[in-house]
Amino acid sequence: MSQRTCANVWCVSFGLLAIVSFPIGFRVIPHVIQRRNERRVQDALCEPGLSAEETLRNELFTALKERNEGYLEAVIKEEADVNARDKDGHTALQLAACGGREAIVKRLIAAGADAGAITRNGSTALHFAALKGHASVIEKLIAAGADVTATTEDGKTAYELATERGHNACARLLSEHVS
């Protein structure tokens, strides 16, 4: 048996279909994946029943759920409202902060996500990151202007949540930014 030295990739461009062979290890995949993500967004937008705004909101949260940064990028590129809320009232930034998804947090902030958005119980993305112990996310949120003194409906700051959970690095970081 001979070793496989090439990978065949189906390429569709300008209405033409071709099989292109590349040596194994050749880095064509990110471009192919991004095109697939863009096509997926376009397909979702063509589905009947929802407005473009509703569809993009749904796809934004789908990208988060799948932890698919490429798809998130494609959805943002279509001008999705990055401050939209899911059925439970959470923003994409709050969910990404809770999950410790630093790259997604950074991308959402760059796209205009509100670091100070508040849930029904008064929690912010900073509260979620502190609760879960995500110090690198806390740094990004503070840099984006998150209010370290904001309190939940229970009157707790992000610092207090981090301390209660034993997230000392987070508590230290938050205490450095309290006036």
DRENMI-855199 format. One record per atom (N, C-alpha, C, CB): residue in three letters; atom name; x negated, y, z negated. Coordinates in pm, whole numbers, plus 50000, padded with zeros to 5 digits. Glycine has a CB too. Example, Ala and Ser with C-alpha at 12.3 -4.5 7.8 and 13.67 -1.06 7.14 Angstrom:
BEGIN
   resn   name    east   north      up
    ALA      N   48681   49431   49220
    ALA     CA   48770   49550   49220
    ALA      C   48680   49670   49220
    ALA     CB   48869   49553   49095
    SER      N   48715   49775   49292
    SER     CA   48633   49894   49286
    SER      C   48710   50003   49213
    SER     CB   48592   49940   49428
***
This chain:
BEGIN
   resn   name    east   north      up
    MET      N   49917   49881   50000
    MET     CA   50000   50000   50000
    MET      C   49913   50125   50000
    MET     CB   50094   50000   49880
    SER      N   49949   50220   50078
    SER     CA   49873   50345   50080
    SER      C   49938   50444   49985
    SER     CB   49866   50404   50224
    GLN      N   49855   50532   49932
    GLN     CA   49908   50635   49844
    GLN      C   49980   50741   49925
    GLN     CB   49795   50700   49760
    ARG      N   50081   50797   49866
    ARG     CA   50155   50903   49932
    ARG      C   50076   51033   49924
    ARG     CB   50296   50919   49869
    THR      N   50050   51093   50037
    THR     CA   49969   51215   50038
    THR      C   50048   51337   50079
    THR     CB   49853   51198   50131
    CYS      N   50172   51319   50119
    CYS     CA   50253   51432   50162
    CYS      C   50391   51422   50102
    CYS     CB   50262   51439   50316
    ALA      N   50453   51536   50089
    ALA     CA   50592   51543   50046
    ALA      C   50671   51607   50158
    ALA     CB   50608   51623   49912
    ASN      N   50782   51547   50192
    ASN     CA   50869   51605   50294
    ASN      C   50973   51692   50226
    ASN     CB   50936   51494   50380
    VAL      N   50991   51810   50279
    VAL     CA   51086   51905   50225
    VAL      C   51178   51950   50338
    VAL     CB   51014   52027   50159
    TRP      N   51307   51946   50312
    TRP     CA   51402   51998   50410
    TRP      C   51404   52149   50397
    TRP     CB   51544   51938   50389
    CYS      N   51383   52218   50504
    CYS     CA   51384   52364   50502
    CYS      C   51494   52414   50594
    CYS     CB   51247   52421   50545
    VAL      N   51574   52505   50544
    VAL     CA   51677   52569   50625
    VAL      C   51645   52717   50627
    VAL     CB   51821   52541   50569
    SER      N   51620   52769   50744
    SER     CA   51589   52910   50757
    SER      C   51638   52959   50892
    SER     CB   51438   52935   50741
    PHE      N   51703   53071   50893
    PHE     CA   51755   53131   51016
    PHE      C   51842   53033   51094
    PHE     CB   51639   53179   51103
    GLY      N   51916   52950   51022
    GLY     CA   52008   52857   51086
    GLY      C   51941   52733   51143
    GLY     CB   52081   52926   51193
    LEU      N   51812   52716   51124
    LEU     CA   51741   52600   51176
    LEU      C   51711   52504   51063
    LEU     CB   51611   52642   51248
    LEU      N   51716   52376   51093
    LEU     CA   51686   52273   50995
    LEU      C   51560   52202   51040
    LEU     CB   51804   52173   50979
    ALA      N   51465   52187   50949
    ALA     CA   51340   52121   50985
    ALA      C   51288   52044   50865
    ALA     CB   51235   52223   51035
    ILE      N   51210   51942   50892
    ILE     CA   51138   51871   50786
    ILE      C   50995   51920   50792
    ILE     CB   51147   51713   50804
    VAL      N   50946   51969   50680
    VAL     CA   50811   52021   50673
    VAL      C   50733   51934   50575
    VAL     CB   50808   52172   50630
    SER      N   50614   51892   50611
    SER     CA   50531   51811   50523
    SER      C   50424   51897   50459
    SER     CB   50468   51695   50599
    PHE      N   50409   51880   50329
    PHE     CA   50307   51951   50253
    PHE      C   50227   51849   50175
    PHE     CB   50370   52057   50159
    PRO      N   50100   51875   50152
    PRO     CA   50022   51786   50064
    PRO      C   50084   51785   49924
    PRO     CB   49873   51831   50058
    ILE      N   50078   51670   49858
    ILE     CA   50128   51661   49721
    ILE      C   50056   51766   49636
    ILE     CB   50109   51517   49663
    GLY      N   50129   51835   49552
    GLY     CA   50070   51938   49469
    GLY      C   50083   52077   49528
    GLY     CB   49926   51907   49444
    PHE      N   50121   52088   49654
    PHE     CA   50139   52218   49718
    PHE      C   50254   52289   49648
    PHE     CB   50168   52203   49872
    ARG      N   50242   52416   49619
    ARG     CA   50337   52490   49537
    ARG      C   50444   52560   49621
    ARG     CB   50265   52592   49453
    VAL      N   50530   52482   49686
    VAL     CA   50642   52539   49760
    VAL      C   50770   52536   49676
    VAL     CB   50664   52463   49892
    ILE      N   50771   52458   49573
    ILE     CA   50892   52432   49496
    ILE      C   50955   52557   49434
    ILE     CB   50861   52334   49388
    PRO      N   50881   52651   49369
    PRO     CA   50949   52767   49311
    PRO      C   51034   52844   49412
    PRO     CB   50848   52860   49250
    HIS      N   50984   52860   49534
    HIS     CA   51060   52932   49636
    HIS      C   51187   52854   49672
    HIS     CB   50974   52955   49761
    VAL      N   51173   52725   49688
    VAL     CA   51288   52640   49722
    VAL      C   51392   52644   49610
    VAL     CB   51243   52495   49749
    ILE      N   51345   52636   49486
    ILE     CA   51436   52639   49372
    ILE      C   51508   52774   49363
    ILE     CB   51359   52612   49242
    GLN      N   51437   52883   49384
    GLN     CA   51500   53015   49377
    GLN      C   51607   53029   49486
    GLN     CB   51395   53126   49392
    ARG      N   51579   52981   49605
    ARG     CA   51679   52986   49712
    ARG      C   51802   52904   49674
    ARG     CB   51619   52935   49845
    ARG      N   51778   52787   49613
    ARG     CA   51890   52702   49571
    ARG      C   51973   52774   49464
    ARG     CB   51838   52567   49517
    ASN      N   51907   52841   49370
    ASN     CA   51979   52916   49267
    ASN      C   52061   53028   49327
    ASN     CB   51882   52972   49164
    GLU      N   52005   53101   49422
    GLU     CA   52078   53210   49488
    GLU      C   52199   53155   49561
    GLU     CB   51986   53285   49586
    ARG      N   52182   53041   49627
    ARG     CA   52293   52979   49700
    ARG      C   52402   52933   49602
    ARG     CB   52243   52858   49783
    ARG      N   52360   52882   49487
    ARG     CA   52456   52836   49385
    ARG      C   52542   52953   49337
    ARG     CB   52382   52772   49266
    VAL      N   52483   53069   49316
    VAL     CA   52559   53186   49275
    VAL      C   52657   53225   49385
    VAL     CB   52465   53305   49242
    GLN      N   52611   53227   49509
    GLN     CA   52699   53263   49621
    GLN      C   52815   53165   49632
    GLN     CB   52619   53265   49752
    ASP      N   52788   53036   49612
    ASP     CA   52896   52936   49616
    ASP      C   52998   52962   49506
    ASP     CB   52838   52793   49603
    ALA      N   52950   52995   49387
    ALA     CA   53041   53023   49275
    ALA      C   53127   53145   49305
    ALA     CB   52961   53045   49145
    LEU      N   53067   53247   49366
    LEU     CA   53141   53369   49398
    LEU      C   53248   53344   49504
    LEU     CB   53046   53477   49446
    CYS      N   53232   53241   49585
    CYS     CA   53329   53210   49690
    CYS      C   53445   53125   49640
    CYS     CB   53260   53140   49803
    GLU      N   53435   53072   49519
    GLU     CA   53542   52990   49464
    GLU      C   53665   53078   49439
    GLU     CB   53496   52920   49333
    PRO      N   53784   53031   49477
    PRO     CA   53904   53110   49454
    PRO      C   53946   53108   49307
    PRO     CB   54019   53059   49541
    GLY      N   54022   53208   49268
    GLY     CA   54082   53207   49135
    GLY      C   54028   53310   49038
    GLY     CB   54064   53076   49076
    LEU      N   53900   53341   49043
    LEU     CA   53843   53438   48951
    LEU      C   53788   53558   49026
    LEU     CB   53733   53374   48865
    SER      N   53785   53671   48959
    SER     CA   53721   53788   49019
    SER      C   53571   53767   49020
    SER     CB   53759   53919   48942
    ALA      N   53501   53847   49097
    ALA     CA   53354   53838   49101
    ALA      C   53297   53863   48963
    ALA     CB   53295   53939   49204
    GLU      N   53353   53959   48890
    GLU     CA   53304   53989   48755
    GLU      C   53320   53870   48661
    GLU     CB   53379   54110   48699
    GLU      N   53436   53806   48665
    GLU     CA   53461   53689   48580
    GLU      C   53369   53573   48618
    GLU     CB   53607   53645   48589
    THR      N   53352   53553   48747
    THR     CA   53265   53446   48795
    THR      C   53121   53468   48750
    THR     CB   53271   53435   48947
    LEU      N   53071   53590   48766
    LEU     CA   52934   53619   48725
    LEU      C   52917   53605   48574
    LEU     CB   52894   53760   48769
    ARG      N   53018   53644   48497
    ARG     CA   53012   53626   48352
    ARG      C   53002   53477   48318
    ARG     CB   53137   53688   48283
    ASN      N   53085   53397   48381
    ASN     CA   53081   53252   48358
    ASN      C   52946   53193   48397
    ASN     CB   53193   53182   48436
    GLU      N   52894   53236   48510
    GLU     CA   52766   53183   48558
    GLU      C   52650   53228   48470
    GLU     CB   52741   53226   48703
    LEU      N   52660   53348   48412
    LEU     CA   52558   53397   48320
    LEU      C   52548   53302   48200
    LEU     CB   52591   53541   48274
    PHE      N   52663   53267   48144
    PHE     CA   52663   53178   48027
    PHE      C   52630   53033   48066
    PHE     CB   52800   53183   47958
    THR      N   52662   52994   48189
    THR     CA   52621   52863   48237
    THR      C   52469   52855   48245
    THR     CB   52684   52833   48374
    ALA      N   52407   52959   48297
    ALA     CA   52260   52962   48306
    ALA      C   52197   52952   48167
    ALA     CB   52213   53091   48377
    LEU      N   52255   53020   48069
    LEU     CA   52205   53012   47932
    LEU      C   52221   52872   47876
    LEU     CB   52278   53113   47842
    LYS      N   52338   52816   47894
    LYS     CA   52365   52681   47843
    LYS      C   52268   52580   47903
    LYS     CB   52510   52640   47873
    GLU      N   52239   52594   48031
    GLU     CA   52148   52503   48100
    GLU      C   52001   52537   48075
    GLU     CB   52176   52505   48248
    ARG      N   51977   52652   48011
    ARG     CA   51839   52700   47989
    ARG      C   51764   52713   48121
    ARG     CB   51762   52605   47894
    ASN      N   51836   52760   48221
    ASN     CA   51784   52769   48357
    ASN      C   51747   52915   48386
    ASN     CB   51888   52714   48460
    GLU      N   51621   52948   48365
    GLU     CA   51576   53086   48384
    GLU      C   51586   53131   48530
    GLU     CB   51432   53100   48336
    GLY      N   51563   53041   48623
    GLY     CA   51575   53075   48764
    GLY      C   51718   53109   48803
    GLY     CB   51524   52962   48850
    TYR      N   51812   53031   48751
    TYR     CA   51952   53059   48780
    TYR      C   51996   53188   48711
    TYR     CB   52041   52941   48735
    LEU      N   51949   53210   48590
    LEU     CA   51978   53336   48521
    LEU      C   51930   53453   48605
    LEU     CB   51912   53339   48382
    GLU      N   51811   53442   48659
    GLU     CA   51755   53549   48743
    GLU      C   51844   53574   48865
    GLU     CB   51612   53514   48789
    ALA      N   51892   53466   48927
    ALA     CA   51979   53480   49044
    ALA      C   52112   53546   49006
    ALA     CB   52005   53342   49107
    VAL      N   52166   53513   48890
    VAL     CA   52292   53573   48845
    VAL      C   52272   53722   48815
    VAL     CB   52346   53499   48719
    ILE      N   52161   53754   48749
    ILE     CA   52131   53895   48720
    ILE      C   52112   53973   48849
    ILE     CB   52005   53907   48631
    LYS      N   52049   53910   48945
    LYS     CA   52026   53975   49076
    LYS      C   52158   54013   49143
    LYS     CB   51944   53881   49168
    GLU      N   52262   53937   49115
    GLU     CA   52395   53967   49171
    GLU      C   52470   54071   49088
    GLU     CB   52479   53839   49179
    GLU      N   52399   54134   48993
    GLU     CA   52451   54242   48910
    GLU      C   52557   54196   48810
    GLU     CB   52509   54349   48998
    ALA      N   52531   54081   48749
    ALA     CA   52619   54035   48641
    ALA      C   52607   54132   48524
    ALA     CB   52582   53890   48596
    ASP      N   52715   54148   48451
    ASP     CA   52714   54233   48332
    ASP      C   52644   54157   48220
    ASP     CB   52860   54274   48289
    VAL      N   52520   54195   48190
    VAL     CA   52442   54123   48089
    VAL      C   52493   54149   47948
    VAL     CB   52296   54163   48099
    ASN      N   52588   54241   47932
    ASN     CA   52649   54266   47802
    ASN      C   52787   54204   47789
    ASN     CB   52659   54415   47778
    ALA      N   52824   54120   47887
    ALA     CA   52953   54051   47882
    ALA      C   52953   53956   47762
    ALA     CB   52980   53972   48015
    ARG      N   53071   53921   47717
    ARG     CA   53084   53832   47601
    ARG      C   53150   53701   47641
    ARG     CB   53167   53900   47489
    ASP      N   53110   53595   47572
    ASP     CA   53172   53465   47596
    ASP      C   53306   53459   47522
    ASP     CB   53079   53349   47551
    LYS      N   53373   53345   47530
    LYS     CA   53506   53333   47469
    LYS      C   53504   53352   47317
    LYS     CB   53565   53198   47502
    ASP      N   53387   53335   47255
    ASP     CA   53374   53353   47111
    ASP      C   53325   53492   47072
    ASP     CB   53279   53249   47055
    GLY      N   53305   53579   47172
    GLY     CA   53265   53716   47145
    GLY      C   53115   53739   47135
    GLY     CB   53326   53760   47020
    HIS      N   53035   53641   47176
    HIS     CA   52889   53656   47173
    HIS      C   52836   53704   47307
    HIS     CB   52822   53522   47135
    THR      N   52731   53786   47301
    THR     CA   52665   53828   47424
    THR      C   52558   53724   47461
    THR     CB   52602   53970   47408
    ALA      N   52513   53732   47584
    ALA     CA   52406   53642   47630
    ALA      C   52280   53663   47546
    ALA     CB   52376   53664   47780
    LEU      N   52251   53788   47512
    LEU     CA   52132   53819   47433
    LEU      C   52142   53755   47293
    LEU     CB   52113   53971   47421
    GLN      N   52257   53761   47232
    GLN     CA   52275   53700   47100
    GLN      C   52252   53549   47106
    GLN     CB   52415   53730   47046
    LEU      N   52305   53484   47208
    LEU     CA   52288   53339   47222
    LEU      C   52143   53303   47250
    LEU     CB   52378   53285   47332
    ALA      N   52077   53381   47335
    ALA     CA   51936   53355   47367
    ALA      C   51850   53376   47243
    ALA     CB   51888   53446   47482
    ALA      N   51881   53479   47164
    ALA     CA   51806   53505   47041
    ALA      C   51824   53392   46941
    ALA     CB   51849   53639   46978
    CYS      N   51945   53344   46930
    CYS     CA   51974   53234   46838
    CYS      C   51898   53107   46878
    CYS     CB   52126   53205   46835
    GLY      N   51883   53086   47007
    GLY     CA   51813   52968   47057
    GLY      C   51663   52985   47067
    GLY     CB   51867   52932   47190
    GLY      N   51614   53104   47034
    GLY     CA   51470   53127   47040
    GLY      C   51414   53132   47180
    GLY     CB   51399   53022   46964
    ARG      N   51496   53167   47276
    ARG     CA   51457   53169   47417
    ARG      C   51391   53303   47450
    ARG     CB   51579   53144   47510
    GLU      N   51264   53316   47414
    GLU     CA   51192   53443   47425
    GLU      C   51191   53499   47567
    GLU     CB   51050   53425   47377
    ALA      N   51163   53414   47666
    ALA     CA   51157   53463   47805
    ALA      C   51294   53513   47851
    ALA     CB   51108   53351   47898
    ILE      N   51398   53445   47811
    ILE     CA   51533   53487   47849
    ILE      C   51570   53617   47777
    ILE     CB   51637   53376   47817
    VAL      N   51534   53627   47649
    VAL     CA   51557   53751   47574
    VAL      C   51488   53867   47645
    VAL     CB   51507   53738   47428
    LYS      N   51363   53847   47681
    LYS     CA   51286   53952   47749
    LYS      C   51352   53992   47880
    LYS     CB   51142   53903   47775
    ARG      N   51398   53894   47957
    ARG     CA   51461   53922   48087
    ARG      C   51593   53995   48070
    ARG     CB   51482   53793   48166
    LEU      N   51673   53952   47973
    LEU     CA   51802   54017   47948
    LEU      C   51783   54162   47904
    LEU     CB   51882   53940   47843
    ILE      N   51685   54187   47818
    ILE     CA   51656   54324   47774
    ILE      C   51613   54408   47894
    ILE     CB   51545   54324   47665
    ALA      N   51529   54352   47979
    ALA     CA   51484   54425   48098
    ALA      C   51601   54457   48191
    ALA     CB   51377   54342   48173
    ALA      N   51704   54372   48189
    ALA     CA   51821   54393   48274
    ALA      C   51924   54485   48208
    ALA     CB   51886   54259   48307
    GLY      N   51894   54533   48086
    GLY     CA   51983   54629   48022
    GLY      C   52070   54574   47911
    GLY     CB   52068   54688   48123
    ALA      N   52041   54454   47862
    ALA     CA   52121   54399   47753
    ALA      C   52107   54487   47629
    ALA     CB   52079   54254   47721
    ASP      N   52217   54504   47558
    ASP     CA   52222   54589   47439
    ASP      C   52174   54511   47318
    ASP     CB   52366   54641   47416
    ALA      N   52057   54547   47266
    ALA     CA   51999   54478   47151
    ALA      C   52079   54504   47024
    ALA     CB   51854   54521   47130
    GLY      N   52166   54603   47025
    GLY     CA   52246   54636   46907
    GLY      C   52390   54589   46913
    GLY     CB   52245   54782   46887
    ALA      N   52425   54512   47014
    ALA     CA   52563   54464   47026
    ALA      C   52601   54382   46902
    ALA     CB   52581   54379   47154
    ILE      N   52724   54401   46856
    ILE     CA   52771   54341   46731
    ILE      C   52882   54240   46760
    ILE     CB   52820   54450   46633
    THR      N   52877   54125   46691
    THR     CA   52983   54025   46701
    THR      C   53100   54067   46613
    THR     CB   52932   53884   46661
    ARG      N   53204   53986   46613
    ARG     CA   53323   54015   46531
    ARG      C   53290   54020   46382
    ARG     CB   53430   53910   46557
    ASN      N   53188   53944   46340
    ASN     CA   53152   53944   46198
    ASN      C   53035   54036   46167
    ASN     CB   53119   53802   46153
    GLY      N   53001   54123   46261
    GLY     CA   52897   54222   46237
    GLY      C   52755   54177   46265
    GLY     CB   52905   54266   46099
    SER      N   52738   54057   46316
    SER     CA   52603   54006   46344
    SER      C   52551   54061   46476
    SER     CB   52603   53853   46348
    THR      N   52419   54079   46480
    THR     CA   52351   54123   46602
    THR      C   52255   54013   46647
    THR     CB   52274   54257   46579
    ALA      N   52194   54031   46761
    ALA     CA   52094   53935   46809
    ALA      C   51982   53922   46707
    ALA     CB   52037   53979   46946
    LEU      N   51948   54031   46641
    LEU     CA   51842   54029   46539
    LEU      C   51881   53939   46421
    LEU     CB   51814   54173   46489
    HIS      N   52007   53943   46381
    HIS     CA   52054   53855   46274
    HIS      C   52039   53708   46314
    HIS     CB   52201   53885   46239
    PHE      N   52077   53676   46438
    PHE     CA   52067   53538   46486
    PHE      C   51922   53490   46489
    PHE     CB   52129   53525   46625
    ALA      N   51832   53574   46539
    ALA     CA   51691   53537   46547
    ALA      C   51632   53519   46407
    ALA     CB   51611   53644   46624
    ALA      N   51670   53606   46313
    ALA     CA   51620   53596   46176
    ALA      C   51673   53470   46108
    ALA     CB   51661   53720   46095
    LEU      N   51799   53442   46130
    LEU     CA   51863   53324   46071
    LEU      C   51794   53195   46115
    LEU     CB   52010   53319   46109
    LYS      N   51750   53192   46241
    LYS     CA   51689   53072   46296
    LYS      C   51536   53071   46289
    LYS     CB   51731   53056   46439
    GLY      N   51477   53185   46248
    GLY     CA   51333   53189   46230
    GLY      C   51252   53211   46356
    GLY     CB   51288   53066   46168
    HIS      N   51303   53289   46449
    HIS     CA   51235   53314   46576
    HIS      C   51163   53449   46574
    HIS     CB   51336   53309   46692
    ALA      N   51042   53450   46517
    ALA     CA   50967   53574   46499
    ALA      C   50934   53643   46632
    ALA     CB   50838   53546   46424
    SER      N   50897   53566   46734
    SER     CA   50861   53629   46862
    SER      C   50982   53698   46926
    SER     CB   50804   53524   46959
    VAL      N   51100   53642   46905
    VAL     CA   51222   53704   46955
    VAL      C   51252   53831   46875
    VAL     CB   51342   53605   46947
    ILE      N   51230   53825   46745
    ILE     CA   51251   53944   46660
    ILE      C   51163   54058   46709
    ILE     CB   51219   53911   46512
    GLU      N   51038   54030   46743
    GLU     CA   50948   54134   46795
    GLU      C   51004   54199   46920
    GLU     CB   50810   54075   46826
    LYS      N   51055   54118   47012
    LYS     CA   51113   54170   47136
    LYS      C   51235   54257   47108
    LYS     CB   51151   54055   47231
    LEU      N   51319   54212   47016
    LEU     CA   51441   54287   46984
    LEU      C   51410   54419   46916
    LEU     CB   51532   54203   46895
    ILE      N   51315   54419   46825
    ILE     CA   51276   54543   46758
    ILE      C   51218   54641   46861
    ILE     CB   51173   54515   46646
    ALA      N   51136   54590   46951
    ALA     CA   51078   54675   47056
    ALA      C   51187   54734   47145
    ALA     CB   50979   54596   47141
    ALA      N   51299   54662   47158
    ALA     CA   51411   54709   47241
    ALA      C   51505   54801   47164
    ALA     CB   51488   54590   47295
    GLY      N   51473   54829   47038
    GLY     CA   51553   54922   46963
    GLY      C   51657   54862   46870
    GLY     CB   51620   55010   47054
    ALA      N   51648   54732   46842
    ALA     CA   51744   54670   46751
    ALA      C   51733   54736   46613
    ALA     CB   51720   54517   46740
    ASP      N   51847   54756   46549
    ASP     CA   51854   54821   46418
    ASP      C   51825   54719   46308
    ASP     CB   51992   54887   46396
    VAL      N   51711   54729   46243
    VAL     CA   51674   54634   46139
    VAL      C   51754   54654   46012
    VAL     CB   51526   54645   46109
    THR      N   51826   54764   46000
    THR     CA   51907   54789   45881
    THR      C   52053   54749   45899
    THR     CB   51899   54936   45844
    ALA      N   52090   54704   46017
    ALA     CA   52229   54664   46042
    ALA      C   52267   54548   45950
    ALA     CB   52248   54623   46191
    THR      N   52393   54552   45903
    THR     CA   52440   54447   45814
    THR      C   52558   54372   45874
    THR     CB   52479   54505   45678
    THR      N   52570   54246   45835
    THR     CA   52685   54164   45875
    THR      C   52806   54206   45792
    THR     CB   52654   54011   45857
    GLU      N   52922   54149   45817
    GLU     CA   53040   54183   45735
    GLU      C   53020   54139   45590
    GLU     CB   53167   54117   45794
    ASP      N   52926   54048   45567
    ASP     CA   52893   54005   45430
    ASP      C   52790   54097   45365
    ASP     CB   52840   53862   45432
    GLY      N   52747   54201   45440
    GLY     CA   52653   54297   45386
    GLY      C   52507   54254   45391
    GLY     CB   52689   54326   45247
    LYS      N   52475   54155   45475
    LYS     CA   52337   54104   45482
    LYS      C   52262   54160   45601
    LYS     CB   52337   53951   45488
    THR      N   52138   54199   45576
    THR     CA   52049   54243   45683
    THR      C   51977   54123   45741
    THR     CB   51947   54350   45632
    ALA      N   51912   54142   45853
    ALA     CA   51833   54035   45914
    ALA      C   51722   53991   45818
    ALA     CB   51773   54080   46050
    TYR      N   51663   54087   45748
    TYR     CA   51558   54056   45650
    TYR      C   51612   53960   45543
    TYR     CB   51506   54186   45583
    GLU      N   51730   53988   45491
    GLU     CA   51788   53903   45387
    GLU      C   51819   53763   45439
    GLU     CB   51916   53967   45332
    LEU      N   51866   53754   45563
    LEU     CA   51894   53622   45621
    LEU      C   51765   53542   45638
    LEU     CB   51965   53638   45757
    ALA      N   51660   53608   45685
    ALA     CA   51531   53540   45703
    ALA      C   51476   53493   45569
    ALA     CB   51430   53633   45773
    THR      N   51487   53577   45468
    THR     CA   51437   53543   45334
    THR      C   51514   53424   45276
    THR     CB   51448   53663   45241
    GLU      N   51646   53427   45288
    GLU     CA   51730   53318   45236
    GLU      C   51695   53184   45299
    GLU     CB   51877   53348   45260
    ARG      N   51660   53187   45426
    ARG     CA   51628   53064   45498
    ARG      C   51481   53024   45487
    ARG     CB   51665   53080   45643
    GLY      N   51401   53106   45420
    GLY     CA   51260   53074   45403
    GLY      C   51175   53101   45526
    GLY     CB   51246   52931   45366
    HIS      N   51222   53187   45613
    HIS     CA   51146   53224   45733
    HIS      C   51057   53344   45698
    HIS     CB   51242   53258   45854
    ASN      N   50948   53315   45630
    ASN     CA   50861   53420   45574
    ASN      C   50799   53509   45680
    ASN     CB   50752   53357   45492
    ALA      N   50757   53452   45792
    ALA     CA   50696   53533   45899
    ALA      C   50798   53633   45953
    ALA     CB   50643   53442   46014
    CYS      N   50922   53589   45967
    CYS     CA   51028   53679   46015
    CYS      C   51057   53787   45912
    CYS     CB   51157   53599   46046
    ALA      N   51065   53748   45786
    ALA     CA   51093   53844   45680
    ALA      C   50982   53950   45673
    ALA     CB   51108   53772   45543
    ARG      N   50858   53907   45684
    ARG     CA   50745   54000   45681
    ARG      C   50754   54097   45798
    ARG     CB   50612   53924   45685
    LEU      N   50781   54046   45916
    LEU     CA   50792   54128   46035
    LEU      C   50904   54231   46020
    LEU     CB   50816   54041   46158
    LEU      N   51018   54188   45971
    LEU     CA   51132   54278   45954
    LEU      C   51104   54383   45845
    LEU     CB   51258   54198   45918
    SER      N   51037   54343   45738
    SER     CA   51007   54439   45631
    SER      C   50913   54549   45676
    SER     CB   50948   54368   45511
    GLU      N   50829   54520   45774
    GLU     CA   50738   54622   45829
    GLU      C   50812   54731   45904
    GLU     CB   50636   54557   45921
    HIS      N   50936   54704   45946
    HIS     CA   51011   54799   46028
    HIS      C   51126   54866   45955
    HIS     CB   51064   54730   46148
    VAL      N   51142   54838   45827
    VAL     CA   51246   54904   45749
    VAL      C   51191   55038   45703
    VAL     CB   51291   54816   45627
    SER      N   51267   55144   45723
    SER     CA   51221   55280   45688
    SER      C   51197   55297   45541
    SER     CB   51320   55382   45733
***
